[in-house]
């Protein structure tokens, strides 16, 4: 499962994580983030420096990142660090969002969740397997995480053309459970699921009831 989960970072949202100008977590008060607020030069960073909850998330992310880094094989750490450098830009780009604080909070909680999964920091739940109508060999596996910073599902699609994997996040739904990831929409109700995967629209039925 470790090799499968690592594939997430190649196909999930391109939001790596770095911690402002800091490379290691530091001792900090509850209201201090892991980076130097005197050097904050973006709206997002300035908001974090005056928001206790966001500062706490920044510190949590720093701890989770370094724990995950320790679990990554040495030859994969360079790629993880590069993704993290990209995360700062993605977080700081939240100034473009309609609601800056909501964007920053989601960036932290989703990244913490990704690292908890990719870094083997949480127990991997029993996967749910689906047979889809995209062909005889079109299967979907869903792993639902609840012990992470925010709920998430890791979706893996295997068919006779190619394979892909993505992390999806919960979105509001009138009934059932609905998740959205990069180019993927997943909605499950009972033992059935509706999936939009890139340009494919699929109907899937559960073939494993173990949870």
C-alpha positions in Angstrom: 0.0 0.0 0.0 3.0 2.3 0.6 4.0 2.4 -3.1 0.3 3.0 -4.1 -0.1 5.8 -1.6 3.1 7.5 -2.8 1.6 7.7 -6.3 -0.9 10.1 -4.9 1.7 12.9 -4.8 2.1 12.6 -8.6 -1.6 12.7 -9.4 -3.2 14.7 -6.5 -3.4 18.5 -6.4 -0.1 20.2 -6.9 0.2 21.7 -3.5 3.5 20.8 -1.8 4.3 22.2 1.6 7.1 24.4 2.9 7.0 26.5 6.0 7.5 30.1 5.0 11.2 30.8 5.4 11.7 28.1 8.0 13.0 24.6 7.1 12.6 23.1 10.5 9.8 23.4 13.1 10.8 25.7 16.0 9.7 26.1 19.5 6.8 28.6 19.4 3.9 29.9 21.4 0.4 29.0 20.5 0.1 32.2 18.5 3.4 32.0 16.6 3.6 30.1 13.3 6.8 28.2 12.3 8.1 31.0 10.1 9.4 34.5 11.0 6.5 36.9 11.0 8.8 39.9 10.7 9.6 38.6 7.1 5.9 38.0 6.1 5.3 39.7 2.8 2.1 38.1 1.5 -1.5 38.6 2.6 -1.7 34.9 3.6 1.4 35.0 5.8 0.3 38.2 7.5 -3.1 36.7 8.2 -1.5 33.6 9.7 0.7 35.7 11.9 -2.4 37.4 13.5 -4.7 34.3 13.5 -4.1 31.8 16.3 -5.9 28.9 14.6 -4.0 29.3 11.4 -0.7 29.7 13.3 -1.5 26.4 15.1 -2.2 24.7 11.8 1.2 26.0 10.5 3.0 24.4 13.4 1.0 21.2 13.1 1.9 21.0 9.4 5.6 21.5 10.2 5.6 18.6 12.7 3.7 16.3 10.3 5.9 17.2 7.3 9.1 16.3 9.1 7.6 13.1 10.4 6.5 12.2 6.9 9.9 13.1 5.5 11.5 10.6 7.8 9.3 7.8 6.5 9.9 8.6 2.8 12.7 6.6 1.1 15.8 8.7 0.5 15.3 8.8 -3.2 11.8 10.2 -2.9 12.6 13.0 -0.5 13.9 15.4 -3.1 10.6 15.3 -4.9 8.7 15.8 -1.6 10.8 18.9 -0.8 10.2 20.3 -4.3 6.5 19.9 -3.8 6.7 21.7 -0.5 8.4 24.6 -2.0 5.5 24.8 -4.4 3.0 24.8 -1.5 4.1 28.2 -0.3 3.2 29.7 -3.6 -0.1 27.9 -3.7 -0.9 29.1 -0.1 0.1 32.6 -0.8 -2.0 32.7 -4.0 -5.0 32.4 -1.7 -5.2 36.2 -2.0 -7.0 35.5 -5.3 -9.8 33.5 -3.6 -13.1 35.0 -2.7 -12.4 34.3 1.0 -8.7 34.4 2.0 -9.0 32.8 5.4 -11.1 29.8 4.2 -8.6 29.2 1.4 -5.6 29.3 3.7 -7.3 27.0 6.2 -8.2 24.5 3.5 -4.7 24.6 2.2 -3.3 23.7 5.6 -5.8 21.0 6.5 -5.7 19.3 3.1 -1.9 19.3 3.0 -1.6 17.9 6.5 -4.0 15.2 5.4 -2.0 14.4 2.3 1.2 14.1 4.3 -0.5 11.9 6.9 -1.5 9.5 4.1 1.6 9.7 2.0 3.9 9.5 5.0 2.2 6.4 6.5 1.3 8.4 9.7 -2.2 7.0 10.0 -3.6 3.5 9.7 -4.8 2.6 6.2 -8.5 1.7 6.3 -9.9 -1.4 4.5 -10.4 -0.4 0.8 -13.8 -0.6 -0.9 -13.8 -2.1 -4.3 -16.1 -1.2 -7.2 -16.8 -2.6 -10.6 -17.6 0.2 -13.1 -19.3 0.2 -16.4 -16.3 1.6 -18.3 -15.5 -1.9 -19.5 -14.9 -5.5 -18.3 -11.7 -4.5 -16.5 -12.7 -1.1 -15.2 -12.3 -1.1 -11.4 -12.3 1.6 -8.7 -10.9 1.3 -5.2 -11.9 3.8 -2.5 -10.0 4.2 0.8 -11.9 6.4 3.2 -9.8 8.2 5.8 -11.4 9.6 8.9 -8.5 9.9 11.3 -6.7 12.5 9.2 -6.8 16.3 9.7 -9.9 16.3 7.5 -11.9 13.4 5.9 -10.6 12.3 2.5 -10.8 9.4 0.1 -8.0 8.0 -2.0 -9.5 6.8 -5.3 -7.6 4.4 -7.6 -8.9 3.5 -11.0 -7.6 0.6 -12.9 -8.8 -0.3 -16.4 -7.5 -1.8 -19.6 -6.1 1.6 -20.8 -4.3 3.0 -17.9 -4.4 3.6 -14.1 -4.7 6.7 -12.0 -5.0 7.7 -8.4 -6.2 10.9 -6.7 -7.1 12.2 -3.3 -10.6 13.7 -3.1 -12.2 16.0 -0.5 -15.7 16.0 0.9 -18.1 18.5 -0.6 -21.8 19.2 0.3 -24.3 16.6 -0.8 -28.1 16.3 -0.4 -27.7 12.6 0.2 -24.9 10.1 0.2 -21.2 11.1 0.4 -19.7 13.3 -2.2 -16.0 14.0 -2.8 -14.1 16.1 -5.3 -10.5 15.9 -6.4 -8.4 17.0 -9.4 -10.6 16.1 -12.4 -12.6 13.7 -10.4 -16.0 13.7 -8.8 -17.1 10.8 -6.7 -20.5 10.3 -5.2 -21.4 7.2 -3.2 -24.8 6.1 -1.8 -25.3 2.6 -0.4 -23.3 0.1 -2.5 -23.3 2.2 -5.6 -21.2 5.2 -6.8 -21.3 7.7 -9.6 -17.9 8.8 -10.8 -16.7 11.5 -13.2 -13.1 10.7 -14.0 -11.6 13.1 -16.4 -14.0 12.8 -19.4 -15.5 9.5 -18.3 -18.8 9.3 -16.5 -19.2 6.0 -14.7 -21.7 4.0 -12.7 -20.0 1.7 -10.2 -21.3 -1.0 -7.9 -19.5 -2.2 -4.8 -18.0 -5.7 -5.0 -16.6 -5.7 -1.5 -18.7 -4.8 1.6 -15.8 -4.8 4.1 -15.1 -1.4 5.7 
